[in-house]
């Protein structure tokens, strides 16, 4: 029996070593280890042997099976390396070739909308201010008149980070900013009034559904000067909405609301029509909310070193994704961040598309 196993090992080894491609190696594997292979066939004869011979022969066949399987694995590795070497030697890729004409890039609707917003507000005399995405508790909440225990300070609404030393070496509560209003605080602390700025950027809140994502973009505006009143706020927002939605006859109303950092506060609605299940912005029989606003709270002015008896101002804020959804008919907020090129081909913009302007 030992001679038979030695002869079988020699035969199968020669067959495997002779395989010069993966197909012939697979044939050798089936011939040796398959259901009808030679080692399998010998395994089936063990039942006819006496117990002592069955034990000895079974161990020898299992050892042979392991040796053949290991030999096949080594041969397969060598053949794959050989195939790769041949492919590398024969195939070339010229990376200096120009892109295919059909691979045309598109500008994302968020980028297009931000360009439009900058263009409109620049025509109205606003400058752009920027600030960090990682904020501390004071700039993001306390300076904006958020009281202790406010829901926005809770873990389920805000992404908090490990405490870190601030500029003065004191331990500060760090978080991903929940709004761009923190940039308004930084701007007022580092610049003298009057102020007329917009702030755009990413903000972060723990939420995810058709109309909410954990990261989204926001634009906020701030005007601080002497003798500023609610009439200036409504006029500014009405000019903006007419320019952005490109509708001259656009009804607007302000509804009383509450925000910690403004007093009085208001939600802004614009006229629309929802006939036949559609949405048309302009004069109609319905209203749609687009943003929140108000006069800057005296406590916020004090926190920034301004005298509320001398300076007043207004602030407003809105989601950039929401504006893009309304203007360009995007039904689901989540699709903005799914990196689907088919979606971008449909909703994206050509590089030559120019943002609309506030005053033509």
The 8 nearest C-alpha neighbors of each residue, nearest first, counted from 0:
[[1, 3, 2, 4, 56, 5, 52, 55],
 [0, 2, 4, 3, 5, 56, 59, 6],
 [3, 1, 5, 0, 4, 6, 7, 8],
 [2, 4, 0, 6, 1, 5, 7, 8],
 [3, 5, 7, 1, 6, 2, 8, 0],
 [6, 4, 2, 8, 7, 3, 1, 9],
 [5, 7, 3, 9, 4, 8, 2, 10],
 [8, 6, 4, 10, 9, 5, 3, 11],
 [7, 9, 5, 11, 6, 10, 12, 4],
 [8, 10, 6, 12, 7, 11, 13, 5],
 [9, 11, 7, 13, 8, 12, 6, 14],
 [12, 10, 14, 8, 13, 9, 7, 15],
 [11, 13, 15, 9, 14, 10, 8, 16],
 [14, 12, 16, 10, 11, 15, 17, 9],
 [13, 15, 11, 17, 12, 16, 27, 10],
 [16, 14, 12, 18, 17, 13, 27, 11],
 [17, 15, 13, 18, 14, 12, 74, 19],
 [16, 18, 14, 15, 13, 19, 24, 12],
 [19, 17, 24, 23, 15, 16, 20, 14],
 [18, 20, 17, 23, 21, 78, 24, 16],
 [21, 19, 22, 23, 18, 78, 24, 82],
 [20, 22, 24, 23, 25, 78, 75, 19],
 [21, 23, 25, 24, 20, 26, 18, 19],
 [22, 24, 26, 18, 25, 21, 20, 27],
 [25, 23, 21, 27, 18, 26, 22, 15],
 [24, 26, 28, 22, 27, 23, 21, 29],
 [25, 27, 23, 29, 24, 28, 30, 22],
 [26, 28, 30, 24, 25, 29, 15, 31],
 [29, 27, 25, 31, 30, 26, 32, 24],
 [28, 30, 33, 26, 32, 31, 27, 36],
 [31, 29, 36, 27, 28, 33, 32, 26],
 [32, 30, 36, 28, 37, 29, 38, 33],
 [33, 31, 36, 29, 28, 38, 30, 39],
 [32, 34, 29, 36, 35, 30, 31, 28],
 [35, 33, 36, 39, 32, 29, 40, 30],
 [34, 36, 33, 39, 40, 37, 30, 32],
 [37, 35, 30, 33, 31, 32, 39, 34],
 [36, 38, 40, 31, 39, 30, 41, 35],
 [39, 37, 41, 40, 36, 31, 32, 42],
 [40, 38, 42, 36, 37, 41, 32, 34],
 [39, 41, 37, 43, 38, 42, 36, 35],
 [40, 42, 38, 43, 44, 39, 37, 45],
 [41, 43, 39, 40, 44, 45, 38, 57],
 [42, 44, 40, 41, 45, 39, 46, 47],
 [45, 43, 41, 42, 46, 47, 40, 48],
 [46, 44, 47, 53, 48, 43, 42, 57],
 [47, 45, 44, 48, 43, 53, 49, 42],
 [46, 48, 45, 44, 49, 53, 43, 50],
 [49, 47, 53, 45, 46, 52, 50, 44],
 [48, 50, 52, 51, 53, 47, 46, 45],
 [51, 49, 53, 52, 54, 48, 55, 46],
 [50, 52, 54, 53, 49, 55, 48, 56],
 [51, 53, 55, 54, 49, 50, 56, 48],
 [54, 52, 50, 56, 48, 51, 45, 55],
 [53, 55, 57, 51, 52, 56, 50, 58],
 [56, 54, 52, 58, 57, 53, 59, 51],
 [55, 57, 59, 53, 58, 54, 52, 60],
 [56, 58, 60, 54, 59, 55, 53, 61],
 [59, 57, 61, 55, 56, 60, 62, 54],
 [58, 60, 56, 62, 57, 61, 63, 55],
 [59, 61, 63, 57, 62, 58, 64, 56],
 [62, 60, 64, 58, 63, 59, 57, 65],
 [61, 63, 59, 65, 60, 64, 58, 66],
 [64, 62, 60, 66, 61, 65, 67, 59],
 [63, 65, 61, 67, 62, 66, 60, 68],
 [64, 66, 68, 62, 63, 67, 69, 61],
 [67, 65, 63, 69, 68, 64, 70, 62],
 [66, 68, 70, 64, 69, 65, 63, 71],
 [69, 67, 65, 71, 70, 66, 64, 72],
 [70, 68, 72, 66, 67, 71, 65, 73],
 [69, 71, 67, 73, 72, 68, 66, 74],
 [70, 72, 74, 68, 69, 73, 75, 67],
 [71, 73, 75, 69, 70, 74, 76, 68],
 [74, 72, 76, 70, 75, 71, 77, 69],
 [73, 75, 71, 77, 76, 72, 78, 70],
 [76, 74, 72, 78, 73, 77, 71, 79],
 [75, 77, 73, 79, 74, 78, 72, 80],
 [78, 76, 74, 80, 75, 79, 81, 73],
 [77, 79, 81, 75, 80, 76, 82, 74],
 [80, 78, 82, 76, 81, 77, 75, 83],
 [81, 79, 83, 77, 78, 82, 84, 76],
 [80, 82, 78, 84, 79, 83, 77, 85],
 [81, 83, 79, 85, 80, 84, 78, 86],
 [84, 82, 86, 80, 85, 81, 87, 79],
 [85, 83, 81, 87, 86, 82, 88, 80],
 [84, 86, 88, 82, 83, 87, 89, 81],
 [87, 85, 83, 89, 88, 84, 90, 82],
 [88, 86, 84, 90, 85, 89, 83, 91],
 [87, 89, 85, 86, 90, 84, 91, 83],
 [88, 90, 86, 87, 85, 91, 84, 83],
 [91, 89, 87, 86, 88, 92, 85, 84],
 [90, 92, 93, 89, 87, 88, 86, 94],
 [93, 91, 94, 90, 95, 96, 87, 89],
 [92, 94, 95, 96, 91, 97, 90, 98],
 [93, 95, 96, 92, 97, 91, 98, 99],
 [96, 94, 93, 97, 92, 98, 91, 99],
 [97, 95, 94, 93, 98, 99, 92, 100],
 [96, 98, 95, 99, 94, 100, 93, 102],
 [99, 97, 100, 96, 102, 101, 103, 95],
 [98, 100, 102, 101, 97, 103, 96, 104],
 [99, 101, 102, 98, 103, 97, 104, 96],
 [100, 102, 99, 103, 98, 104, 344, 97],
 [103, 101, 99, 100, 104, 98, 105, 97],
 [102, 104, 101, 100, 105, 99, 98, 349],
 [103, 105, 102, 106, 349, 350, 344, 347],
 [106, 104, 347, 348, 349, 107, 103, 344],
 [105, 107, 348, 347, 349, 350, 108, 111],
 [106, 108, 347, 110, 109, 105, 111, 348],
 [109, 107, 111, 110, 347, 112, 106, 346],
 [110, 108, 112, 107, 111, 113, 320, 323],
 [111, 109, 113, 107, 108, 112, 114, 106],
 [112, 110, 108, 114, 109, 113, 115, 107],
 [111, 113, 115, 109, 114, 110, 108, 116],
 [114, 112, 116, 110, 115, 111, 109, 117],
 [115, 113, 111, 117, 112, 116, 118, 354],
 [114, 116, 354, 112, 118, 113, 117, 355],
 [117, 115, 113, 119, 118, 114, 120, 112],
 [116, 118, 114, 120, 115, 119, 121, 113],
 [117, 119, 115, 121, 116, 120, 356, 114],
 [120, 118, 357, 116, 356, 122, 121, 117],
 [119, 121, 123, 122, 117, 125, 118, 116],
 [120, 122, 125, 124, 118, 123, 119, 117],
 [121, 123, 120, 119, 124, 357, 118, 358],
 [124, 122, 120, 121, 125, 119, 357, 235],
 [123, 125, 121, 122, 120, 126, 195, 196],
 [126, 124, 196, 121, 195, 120, 123, 197],
 [125, 127, 196, 197, 121, 195, 128, 124],
 [126, 128, 197, 196, 198, 125, 129, 117],
 [129, 127, 198, 197, 196, 126, 130, 182],
 [130, 128, 198, 182, 127, 131, 199, 200],
 [129, 131, 182, 132, 128, 185, 181, 179],
 [132, 130, 133, 134, 129, 182, 176, 181],
 [131, 133, 176, 175, 134, 130, 201, 202],
 [134, 132, 175, 131, 174, 176, 173, 135],
 [135, 133, 174, 176, 173, 175, 132, 139],
 [134, 136, 173, 172, 137, 138, 174, 139],
 [135, 137, 139, 172, 140, 138, 173, 141],
 [136, 138, 141, 140, 135, 142, 139, 143],
 [137, 139, 181, 142, 136, 135, 140, 141],
 [138, 140, 181, 136, 137, 135, 134, 176],
 [141, 139, 145, 143, 137, 136, 142, 138],
 [142, 140, 137, 144, 143, 145, 138, 136],
 [143, 141, 138, 144, 137, 302, 140, 299],
 [142, 144, 260, 140, 141, 299, 145, 139],
 [143, 145, 141, 142, 260, 259, 146, 299],
 [144, 146, 140, 141, 259, 143, 149, 147],
 [147, 145, 149, 144, 148, 141, 140, 259],
 [148, 146, 149, 145, 152, 141, 150, 140],
 [149, 147, 146, 150, 152, 153, 151, 145],
 [148, 150, 151, 147, 152, 146, 145, 153],
 [151, 149, 152, 153, 148, 156, 155, 154],
 [152, 150, 153, 149, 156, 157, 154, 148],
 [153, 151, 150, 149, 157, 148, 154, 156],
 [152, 154, 150, 151, 155, 156, 157, 149],
 [155, 153, 157, 156, 152, 158, 159, 151],
 [154, 156, 153, 157, 205, 158, 151, 152],
 [157, 155, 205, 154, 153, 151, 204, 158],
 [158, 156, 204, 154, 205, 159, 155, 153],
 [157, 159, 175, 174, 204, 160, 154, 205],
 [160, 158, 174, 157, 173, 175, 161, 154],
 [159, 161, 174, 173, 162, 158, 172, 175],
 [162, 160, 163, 173, 159, 172, 174, 171],
 [163, 161, 172, 171, 173, 170, 160, 164],
 [162, 164, 170, 171, 165, 161, 173, 172],
 [165, 163, 170, 168, 169, 171, 166, 162],
 [164, 166, 168, 167, 169, 171, 170, 163],
 [167, 165, 168, 164, 169, 171, 170, 163],
 [168, 166, 165, 169, 164, 170, 171, 163],
 [167, 169, 164, 165, 166, 170, 163, 171],
 [170, 168, 164, 165, 167, 171, 166, 163],
 [169, 171, 164, 163, 165, 162, 168, 172],
 [172, 170, 163, 162, 164, 165, 173, 169],
 [171, 173, 162, 136, 135, 174, 163, 170],
 [174, 172, 135, 160, 162, 134, 171, 159],
 [175, 173, 159, 160, 134, 133, 158, 176],
 [174, 176, 133, 158, 132, 203, 134, 177],
 [175, 177, 178, 134, 202, 132, 133, 174],
 [176, 178, 203, 202, 204, 175, 157, 179],
 [179, 177, 202, 180, 176, 181, 217, 203],
 [178, 180, 181, 182, 198, 219, 217, 202],
 [181, 179, 183, 182, 178, 184, 219, 139],
 [180, 182, 139, 184, 138, 179, 183, 185],
 [181, 183, 185, 130, 180, 184, 179, 186],
 [184, 182, 186, 180, 181, 185, 187, 221],
 [185, 183, 181, 187, 182, 186, 188, 138],
 [184, 186, 182, 188, 183, 187, 189, 181],
 [187, 185, 183, 189, 184, 188, 190, 182],
 [188, 186, 184, 190, 189, 185, 303, 183],
 [187, 189, 185, 303, 186, 190, 184, 304],
 [190, 188, 186, 187, 185, 191, 184, 303],
 [191, 189, 187, 188, 186, 192, 194, 185],
 [190, 192, 193, 187, 189, 194, 188, 186],
 [193, 191, 194, 224, 223, 190, 187, 310],
 [192, 194, 224, 223, 191, 195, 222, 225],
 [195, 193, 223, 192, 222, 196, 224, 221],
 [194, 196, 222, 125, 221, 126, 223, 193],
 [197, 195, 126, 125, 221, 127, 220, 194],
 [196, 198, 220, 127, 219, 126, 128, 125],
 [199, 197, 219, 128, 218, 127, 129, 220],
 [200, 198, 218, 217, 219, 197, 179, 216],
 [199, 201, 216, 217, 202, 179, 198, 218],
 [200, 202, 216, 215, 217, 214, 203, 132],
 [201, 203, 177, 178, 215, 176, 214, 216],
 [202, 204, 214, 177, 213, 175, 176, 215],
 [205, 203, 213, 157, 156, 206, 177, 214],
 [204, 206, 156, 213, 157, 155, 158, 203],
 [207, 205, 213, 212, 204, 211, 208, 156],
 [206, 208, 212, 211, 213, 205, 209, 210],
 [207, 209, 211, 210, 212, 206, 333, 332],
 [210, 208, 331, 332, 211, 333, 207, 212],
 [209, 211, 332, 208, 331, 212, 333, 207],
 [212, 210, 207, 208, 206, 209, 332, 213],
 [211, 213, 207, 214, 206, 215, 208, 333],
 [214, 212, 204, 205, 206, 203, 207, 215],
 [215, 213, 203, 212, 202, 204, 201, 216],
 [214, 216, 202, 201, 212, 203, 213, 217],
 [217, 215, 201, 200, 319, 202, 318, 320],
 [216, 218, 318, 319, 199, 200, 317, 201],
 [219, 217, 199, 198, 317, 316, 318, 319],
 [220, 218, 316, 198, 315, 197, 317, 199],
 [219, 221, 197, 315, 314, 196, 198, 316],
 [222, 220, 314, 196, 195, 313, 197, 223],
 [221, 223, 195, 312, 194, 313, 314, 196],
 [224, 222, 312, 194, 193, 311, 221, 195],
 [225, 223, 193, 310, 311, 312, 227, 226],
 [224, 226, 310, 227, 311, 309, 223, 312],
 [225, 227, 228, 311, 224, 310, 312, 309],
 [226, 228, 312, 311, 225, 224, 231, 229],
 [229, 227, 230, 231, 226, 232, 312, 311],
 [230, 228, 232, 231, 233, 294, 227, 313],
 [231, 229, 233, 232, 228, 234, 227, 235],
 [230, 232, 234, 229, 233, 228, 235, 227],
 [233, 231, 229, 235, 230, 234, 236, 313],
 [232, 234, 236, 230, 235, 231, 237, 229],
 [235, 233, 237, 231, 232, 236, 230, 238],
 [236, 234, 232, 238, 233, 237, 231, 239],
 [235, 237, 239, 233, 238, 234, 240, 232],
 [236, 238, 234, 240, 239, 235, 233, 241],
 [239, 237, 235, 241, 236, 240, 234, 242],
 [238, 240, 236, 242, 237, 241, 243, 235],
 [239, 241, 243, 237, 242, 238, 244, 236],
 [242, 240, 246, 238, 245, 239, 244, 247],
 [241, 243, 357, 245, 239, 240, 244, 238],
 [244, 242, 240, 245, 241, 239, 355, 357],
 [243, 245, 246, 241, 242, 240, 326, 280],
 [246, 244, 242, 241, 243, 247, 240, 355],
 [245, 247, 241, 244, 248, 249, 281, 242],
 [246, 248, 241, 249, 245, 242, 281, 244],
 [249, 247, 246, 281, 282, 250, 241, 270],
 [248, 250, 281, 282, 247, 246, 270, 251],
 [251, 249, 270, 269, 282, 248, 281, 252],
 [252, 250, 269, 268, 270, 249, 237, 253],
 [251, 253, 268, 267, 269, 254, 250, 266],
 [252, 254, 267, 266, 265, 268, 255, 251],
 [255, 253, 266, 265, 256, 267, 252, 268],
 [256, 254, 265, 264, 266, 253, 257, 263],
 [257, 255, 265, 264, 266, 254, 258, 263],
 [256, 258, 264, 259, 265, 255, 263, 261],
 [257, 259, 260, 261, 264, 256, 262, 293],
 [260, 258, 144, 145, 261, 257, 143, 296],
 [259, 261, 143, 296, 144, 258, 295, 299],
 [262, 260, 296, 295, 294, 293, 264, 258],
 [263, 261, 264, 296, 294, 293, 295, 260],
 [262, 264, 293, 294, 261, 265, 257, 255],
 [265, 263, 293, 262, 256, 257, 261, 292],
 [264, 266, 255, 256, 254, 292, 293, 253],
 [265, 267, 291, 254, 253, 256, 290, 292],
 [266, 268, 253, 290, 288, 252, 291, 289],
 [269, 267, 288, 287, 252, 251, 286, 289],
 [270, 268, 251, 287, 286, 250, 288, 252],
 [271, 269, 286, 250, 281, 282, 283, 285],
 [270, 272, 280, 283, 281, 285, 279, 286],
 [271, 273, 283, 279, 285, 274, 278, 284],
 [274, 272, 278, 277, 276, 275, 279, 271],
 [273, 275, 276, 272, 277, 278, 279, 284],
 [276, 274, 277, 273, 278, 272, 279, 271],
 [275, 277, 274, 273, 278, 272, 279, 271],
 [278, 276, 273, 275, 274, 279, 272, 271],
 [279, 277, 273, 272, 280, 271, 276, 274],
 [278, 280, 272, 271, 281, 273, 277, 283],
 [279, 281, 271, 270, 272, 278, 282, 244],
 [280, 282, 249, 271, 270, 248, 283, 246],
 [283, 281, 270, 249, 271, 250, 248, 280],
 [284, 282, 272, 271, 285, 270, 281, 280],
 [283, 285, 272, 271, 286, 282, 270, 273],
 [286, 284, 271, 272, 283, 270, 287, 273],
 [287, 285, 270, 271, 269, 268, 288, 284],
 [286, 288, 268, 269, 270, 289, 271, 285],
 [287, 289, 268, 267, 290, 269, 286, 266],
 [288, 290, 268, 267, 287, 317, 269, 291],
 [291, 289, 317, 267, 316, 266, 288, 292],
 [290, 292, 266, 316, 315, 265, 267, 317],
 [291, 293, 315, 265, 314, 264, 266, 316],
 [294, 292, 264, 261, 263, 313, 265, 314],
 [293, 295, 313, 261, 262, 312, 263, 296],
 [294, 296, 261, 313, 312, 314, 260, 262],
 [295, 297, 261, 262, 260, 299, 298, 294],
 [298, 296, 300, 307, 299, 301, 295, 262],
 [299, 297, 301, 296, 300, 302, 144, 143],
 [300, 298, 302, 296, 301, 297, 143, 142],
 [299, 301, 305, 297, 303, 298, 302, 307],
 [300, 302, 298, 304, 305, 303, 299, 306],
 [303, 301, 299, 300, 304, 142, 298, 305],
 [302, 304, 300, 301, 188, 305, 187, 299],
 [303, 305, 301, 302, 300, 306, 188, 187],
 [306, 304, 300, 301, 303, 307, 310, 302],
 [305, 307, 308, 309, 310, 301, 300, 304],
 [308, 306, 310, 309, 297, 300, 311, 305],
 [309, 307, 306, 310, 311, 297, 305, 225],
 [310, 308, 307, 306, 225, 311, 305, 226],
 [311, 309, 225, 307, 224, 308, 306, 223],
 [312, 310, 227, 223, 224, 225, 307, 226],
 [311, 313, 223, 222, 227, 295, 294, 224],
 [312, 314, 294, 295, 222, 293, 221, 232],
 [313, 315, 221, 220, 292, 293, 295, 294],
 [316, 314, 292, 220, 219, 291, 293, 221],
 [315, 317, 219, 218, 291, 290, 292, 220],
 [318, 316, 290, 218, 217, 319, 219, 291],
 [317, 319, 217, 321, 320, 216, 218, 322],
 [318, 320, 322, 217, 321, 216, 323, 317],
 [321, 319, 323, 322, 318, 324, 216, 109],
 [322, 320, 324, 318, 319, 323, 325, 332],
 [321, 323, 319, 325, 320, 324, 326, 318],
 [324, 322, 320, 326, 321, 325, 327, 112],
 [325, 323, 329, 321, 328, 322, 327, 326],
 [326, 324, 322, 323, 328, 327, 321, 329],
 [325, 327, 323, 324, 328, 322, 244, 329],
 [326, 328, 324, 323, 325, 329, 346, 108],
 [327, 329, 324, 325, 326, 330, 323, 278],
 [328, 330, 324, 327, 331, 325, 323, 332],
 [331, 329, 328, 324, 332, 209, 334, 325],
 [332, 330, 209, 333, 334, 329, 210, 324],
 [331, 333, 210, 334, 209, 335, 211, 330],
 [334, 332, 335, 331, 336, 209, 212, 337],
 [333, 335, 337, 336, 332, 331, 342, 338],
 [336, 334, 333, 332, 337, 338, 109, 320],
 [337, 335, 334, 338, 333, 332, 339, 212],
 [336, 338, 334, 339, 335, 333, 342, 340],
 [339, 337, 336, 340, 335, 334, 343, 342],
 [338, 340, 342, 341, 337, 343, 334, 336],
 [339, 341, 343, 342, 344, 338, 345, 337],
 [342, 340, 344, 343, 339, 345, 346, 338],
 [343, 341, 345, 339, 340, 344, 346, 334],
 [342, 344, 347, 340, 346, 345, 341, 339],
 [345, 343, 341, 342, 347, 346, 340, 105],
 [344, 346, 342, 343, 347, 341, 340, 348],
 [347, 345, 343, 344, 342, 108, 348, 107],
 [348, 346, 343, 107, 105, 106, 344, 108],
 [349, 347, 106, 105, 350, 352, 107, 346],
 [348, 350, 351, 352, 105, 106, 347, 104],
 [349, 351, 352, 106, 348, 105, 353, 104],
 [350, 352, 349, 353, 348, 354, 106, 105],
 [353, 351, 349, 350, 348, 354, 111, 106],
 [352, 354, 351, 355, 350, 115, 111, 114],
 [355, 353, 115, 114, 356, 352, 118, 111],
 [356, 354, 115, 353, 357, 243, 242, 118],
 [357, 355, 119, 358, 118, 359, 354, 242],
 [356, 358, 119, 242, 122, 359, 355, 239],
 [359, 357, 356, 122, 242, 119, 123, 355],
 [358, 356, 357, 355, 242, 122, 119, 245]]
